Amino acid sequence: MNKNISNIVNWGDSICATLDCNGHRLASVNGTCFASLQDVKRAVLDLAGRFAGMAVLTVRNCTQGWRDVSALATMRRPAVTQQPALASTPRVGAQYLIPWAS
């Protein structure tokens, strides 16, 4: 496979892009108002939101006739929540809760 080919996106090219993760389609974009391949990838990732695992990003330039398939890997990052003040004080007869260990 020749990796020296650069996939160029020009303004007005017909672009179809999808992001699939674990057999589910997370996002899909069809349009002609992209200036670069990076703009297409950014638009698809913004639509997909947060996901965990391996994802496959497929970008097809219907005008020029090429397709780019790339893999993305992400890890789920837990949202940090504020613990109430009472939960941090020790109570008689109860176990301590360690937030980072649970």
Buried (B, 14 or more C-beta within 10 A) or exposed (E): EEEEEEEEBEEEBEBBBBBBBEEEEBBBBEEEEBEEBEBBBEBBBEEBEEBEEEBEBBBBBEEEEBEBEEEBEBEEEEEEEEEEEEEEEEEEEEEEEEEEEE
